[in-house]
Amino acid sequence: MKNNRAFATLISVFFFWGFVAASNEILIPVFKENLNLEQWQGQMISFAFYVAYTVGSLLYFGLSKAFGGDILNRIGYKNGIALGLVISAAGTLLFYPAAELSSFGLMITGLFIVGLGFSLQQTAANPLVISIGDPTKGSQRLSMAGGINNFGTTIGPLIVSYAIFGAVAGAAKVDSLDAVKIPYLILGAAFLIVAVIFKFSSLPNRIDTSTESDQQHHSDTIDDALLNSKSTAQTPIVVAKKSAIAYPQLWMGMIAIFLYVGVEVSTVSNLPEFMRVHLGTATEDVAPFVSLFWASLMIGRWTGAVGAFNISDGLKGIFRFLMPYIAFGVFLIANQIAKHDTSGLYLYAFVIVALIAADYVSKGNPARQLLIFSMLGIVALIIGMLADGMVSVYAFISVGLFCSTLWPCIFTLAIAGLGKHTSQGSGFLIMMIMGGGFVSLLQGVVSDDAILGIQYSYVIGVMCFAYLAFYGWKASSILRKQGITYDVKQGGH
């Protein structure tokens, strides 16, 4: 019971990460309209937020080295999360003067500081999820935490849009930046309240990593959570290398993580501008579509999680069909509560069929799943660029479905066979989250009418997916030469 309460406290930060990340897409058009920004300048919101993760990781490693030991081992894990929340709260305070002074620089500085706090929170929270209970159940706890994160990404745009634009969608247009003051001050207060709760919670401040076997056990549990399948790897026969970066599956995987986060963020962060230009959609009416993109990731991840349950193959087949529509129902209910018109979104149920089919064909093999889902991402973006109207909107939003399982696939392939270098390799991968900022900024630049225009700017995403498909094929070959293969039971996931 004590661990259940601790876990309930811990997963609250997973909600915040998703809530704020997805809400950025609402801020982009608001600041773009009120400050007369170019599209590429609006993408600096995503750039500042995601680069903060990398800067935060580098600061963490640098300070740990300077102080001669891991910082979290010194201050404690729950104290680290509380400190991260305070840092994020400090960032939200800058939104008030940013609105007062109409300062875009202050606003993205505040968002950067929020991201720095999130970086520390992520560093501490993920291993805690594994350690606060039965290690054999760690993957289930991590999956549940990921589900909470996806719920935050689904309702975040709705709540922020409601707070900025009012109770009725499309009822008003923001004439000044004053509307963002109160919502982000409230968010900052929430960060501080949760920080106090963490400080006095029953969460442990230390994780037992006293023996090599314990460390390997935790690593294996995290790998299982990320793969979330019945795949098993053969014993590697490759000779150990001096560092993680010497393994081709890792450095190629780092590029893959960079581009995966990049295509995910750039697709949705440029969606409001596409809808404004091609459909005449008002800024205050775009929230349900942004929410559906993030809900698509929830739909895909809930579908992929079915294989983790100890049920018969027949029941798994049934739940693989039902789970995505249950998640879609959560999205519809959330939007109806927010009084958004969802009548034009019901047809998306037919798009979900492509996800179900791809999930079945991939059979849980991470390399195969990465290849198939990346190819579908390419198809979706090409349809979006060649079609128009709601067909294009549905196509671009469906990228969320095909991005949904790519992180665990890439992560699993990239750290396979690293042995004692696994932790180092994991750290390198986390740093590559900065791709969300760089790729979205690049798409913002080429979306200028003098270059490609907003619709054809999505060719950037096509190139990202092309590399991801290549990595899915190449990593399988690399790992096979190292004696690592993923054998999946028929019907398993």
Buried (B, 14 or more C-beta within 10 A) or exposed (E): EEBEEBBEBBBBBBBBBBBBBBBBBBBBBBBBBBBEBEBBBBBBBBBBBBBBBBBBBEBBBEEBEEEEEBBBBEBBBBBBBBBBBBBBBBBBBBBBEBBEEBBBEBBBBBBBBBBBBBBBBBBBBBBBBBBBBEBEEBBBBBBBBBBBBBBBBBBBBBBBBBBBBBEEBBEBEBEEBBBBBBBBBEBBEBBBEBBEBBBEBEBBBEBEBEEEEBBEBBBBBBBBBBBBBBBEBEEBEBEEBEEBBEBBBBBBBBBBBBBBBBBBBBBBBBBBBBBBBBBEBBBBBBBBBBBBBBBBBBBBBBBBBBBBEEEEEEEBEEBBBBBBBEBBEBBBEBBEEBEBEBEEBEEBEEBBEBBBEBBBEBBBBBBBBBBBBBBBBBBBBBBBBEBEEBEBBBBBBBBBBBBBBBBBBBBBBBBBBBBEBBBBBBBBBBBBBBBBBBBBBBBBBBBBEEEBBBBEBBBBBBBBBBBBBBBBEBBBEBBEEBEBBBEBBEBBB
